[in-house]
């Protein structure tokens, strides 16, 4: 019956701004959020937001220093970031940045909205990282590392070429 149908909707907001400080230095800020609204059983997963890494392969990916690609899968996420981009010479970019994520796997359930507002628990994670990129003819070649405040592990990443 209709009671067995799981209704879920996702809302995604992504905004970033590039602020030139000088010819060689830029500050890149961002605010992103993903919210799942719907009714479902905890054991059912329809679509989670991928949090982590430094690439956006799919629209529901949220880049974050301190995590590998899609290291955290969550139904709800809010993320703020600030990165400094420095270009010491032509075609070479150096980055340093930090971000804070607030996420929860509980989601909002339309049928019990008031109850969910009381039980919604957000977890926070701070991440920071550095990377270097070369703008080659085949696309950017980037190598970087990042950390977070929850564990002592260093995460490395290498990217070659454009993202599709």
N, C-alpha and C positions, 0 to 999 in steps of 0.2 A: 504494500500500500504506500500511500504518500508519506507515511511516517518513517519508512525505510529509506527515503531519498535524502541524501546529504546535500544541503544547500550551503555553499561557501562562496564568498566573494573576497577578492583581494584588492586593496587599494595601495598604490605605490606612488610616492612623491620623491623626486630627486631634483636637487638644485645645487649648482656649483657656480662659483664666481672666481674669475681670475683678476687679481689686482696687481697691476704693474707697479713695482717700487722704483725700479730703474730699468735701463736697457737690458741688463743681464739678470735681474732678480724679479721674481713674481711670487706673490702669495696666492695660493689656491685654497679657497674655503668651500665647504660643502655641508649640506644638510640632506639627509635621506631618511625615508621612513617607509615601512611596509606594515600593513594591518590586515589581518584575516578576520572577516566577520562571517559568522555562520553557525550552524549547528552540526555537530559531528560527535562520534565516539572517539575517545582518546586513542584507541588502537588504529583508527583510520587516518591515513595521511593522504591528503589530496595534493597540496602544493605547499612546500615550505620555501622560505627565502634562504638563499645561500649567502652566508656571511663569511668573509675572509678572502685573503689573497689580494692581488693587485690587478686583476683582470675582470672585465664584465663580459662573460661569454653569452649569458642569457639576460633578459631584462630584469629578472628577479634576483640577480646577483648584486651583492653589496660589497664593494671593495673595503678591506679593513686591514691596516697594519696589525701585526701580532698574531694573525691566524693564517693557515694555509687556505687555498681555495676551497670554499664550501666546508670549512672545518666545523662551522656551527650552522645547523639547520633549525630555523625557528619560524613560528607562525607570525610573530610580531617583532619588529625591530625599529629602533630609532638610532641614527648614527650622525654624529657631527665630526668634522675633520678639518684640519688645517695643515697645509703643506707648503714648504718653501722650495721654489725651483730656482736654481742658479745655473747659468750658462757661462762657464769660464772661457770657452772658445766655441767657434762655430760647430754646430752639430753634436755638441756634448752637453748633456744635462745632468745635474746633480740634484737629488731630492732629499729632503729631510722632513718628516711629518709625524703627526700624532692624531689619534682619533679616540673617541669614546662611543661605545655602543651600549644601548639599553635594550634588552631583548627578553622575550618570554615565549615559552612553548604552549602556554595555556590557551591563548586565543580568546576572542570574544564570542559568546554564543547568544544569538538573537533571542532565543526562547527564555533565557535567564539572565538578561542584561544586567539587572541590578545586582544579582548574586555575583556575576563575573567581575563587576567593578570592585567588589570586596575581595575576591580571591585572586585577581590578576596580580602576579608577582613579576616584577622586572628584575633582571640580573644585569649588572653593568660590567663592562670590560674596557680597560684602557690599553691601547696599543700604540707603538711607535716604531719607526723604521727609517732606513736610509737606502738609497739606491743610486746607480749611475746608469745613464743611457747614452747610446750613440745612435744618431739618426742616419742609418745606412740606406743605400739604394733599395734594399729589399724590405725596408721598414725598420722600426726601432729595435735595437738590441739592448736589453736591459738586464741588469743583475742587481739584486738587492737582498737585504736582510731585515728582519723585524722581530720584535719581542712584545710580550704583553705582561700585565701586572699579576696574572693568575698562576703562571708556571714559569720555570726557569729555561724553557726550551727556546732555542734560536731557530727561526724559520727562514730558509733561503728560497729565493725564486730567481728563475732565469726565463726571459721571454725573448723570442726571436720573431720578428715580422709583425704585420698588422693583425688586429683581432677582427674576426668576421662574425 
